[in-house]
Amino acid sequence: MWGECPLPGADPYESGFKYSPGMWHFTFQQQLDLPEALVYGREKIYLKHFYDRLCVNPAGITSRDLEHYATNFAMPGAMRCGFELYRAFPQDAEDNLQWLKKNGKCGIPAAALDGDRSLLLEVAEAQTRQFYEQWEVITVQGSGHWTAEENPEDFVRKVLGFVQKHD
């Protein structure tokens, strides 16, 4: 199950999505050491930008949640760990495409789990179809990027429904 995540190497991601203006942070966070230097001491400001921009249900990420995440991401090495995820995307793309060429589409059932108002919804179906034989797109109603936070009930219902269907 993919949740609100691009699949590096997939055609939709590689053909331009990763360079679209709304995805500026993909490139920024891949730079070595610069993001850490610019965000240090400003973790709350940086995180709040993404929570505000990608959340369609303002009640999904409360001020208490923001404080929790900011406190934890301000710990030594925490932001670097987050940035390293993005720094791995180029290698992930190579690995994913090599795997697909060698093995073909993955045979296990897969789902792209996205918010019904998410920026990633437009690429979810195509990238999942490219890498999996059995796939479906599952949307969490009334949510953007932060599906579990914005609509926890629908999120749990959709995840359990998919797992039970393929158990």
N, C-alpha and C positions, 0 to 999 in steps of 0.2 A: 504494500500500500504506500503510494507516494502522497505526501501531504504538503501542498503549498511549496513545492520544491522543483526547480528546473532539473532536467536530466542532461548534464553536460554530454555533448556528442550528438544528441538528438537534433534532427534537422531544424525544428522550430527554434530551438535555443541557439544553434550555431548560425542560422541564417539571418540573424539580426536582433532577436529578442534581447540577447545579453547586452546589446549596445543601445537599446532604446532609452530615451531620456529618463524614464521612470526607474531604470535599472542601473543608474550611474554608480551605485554603491558596489556593484559586482566588480567593476574595474578598480575603483578606489580601494576597496578592501583587499585586493590582490597585490597592492604595492607593499614592498617590504619595509617595515618599520615606520613609514610615514603615517599610516592611520593611527597606530599606537601613540605616536608623538602628538598628533593633533587632537586626539580624543581624550588623552590622559587628563584626569581632573574634570572632564566634561562629559563623562559617560551618561549621566542622566539626560543632558541636552540631546546627545546623539541618539540615544535609545528612544526618547520621547518623539523625536522627529519621525521615526519609523512606526511607532505605535499610533501616532496621530494620523499619519499619511495613509497607512494601510488598513486601518480599522474602520469599519462602517457602523459598528455598534459601539458608541462611546462608552457604554457601561462595561464593555468587554475587558478593557485594561484600566483599572482604577488607579487613583493616585497612590494607594497603598501598594498595588502591584508594581507600579513604576518605581517606587522607593525600594522595594524588594529586589527587583532586577538590577537597578542602578547600583545598589550596595554590593550585590554579588559580582556584577561585571567590573566594579572598581577594584576588586581584589587582584593582587599581583598575578599577571599572566592570563587573566580571564578574557580580556578583549582580544589578546593575541590568539587565544584558542578559537574564538569566533571568527577572526579574520583568516585563520589558517584554513578553515572550511572553504572559503572562497579562493584561497591561493591554490588549493588542490584541484579546482575545477578544470584547468587545462590538462592535467594528467588524467583526471577522471574521464574527460572527453576521449582521450586517446585509448584508455583502457576499455571504456564502454564500447567504442567502435570496433576495437580489435576482438573483444569478446563476441559481439554480434556477428562479425564476419566469420569467426571460427566456429561458433556454436549455433548460430541462428537465433531466432526469437526465443525468449525464455518461455517455457511451457507452463509455469505455475500461474494461477489466476492473479491478476493484478488490478489495482484500482488507483485512480488518480483522485485524491480527496482534496477538494478545493472549496473555498467559499463561493457562494453564488454570485458575489460581486467582487471577486478577486481579479487582480491583474494577471495572474497566472492561469486562470481558467481558459483563456484563449489558446494556450499551448498544451494544456494538460492532455487532451484527447490525442493529438497528433504524436506527442512524444511517447505516450504509453503504447499507442498502436504500433509505433515503429519498433519497440523493443519486446513486446509481449504478444503471445498468441491469443490468450484469453484476457480481456481487459474490459473495464467499464470506468466511466467517470461518475463519481459520487459527489454531490454538492451539499454543503452544509448551508442551510437557509439562513438568511439575515446576517451573513458574515463576509468579511473580506479575507485578509491574510491570516488572521489569528483565529482560526476556526474553533479551536477548543475553548478559547477564552470568550469569544463573542457569542457562541451558542453551544454551551457544553452539553445540553440535553440532546440536541440534534446530532452533534458530533459523536457522542457515545452511541446513540441509536444507529447511526450510519456505520460506524466501525464494527459494532457487534453484529449488525445485520450482514455485513460482508463476510466477517469471520465465520459466523454460523452457517452461511450459505456454502462455504467452502471447507467446512470442518469434516 
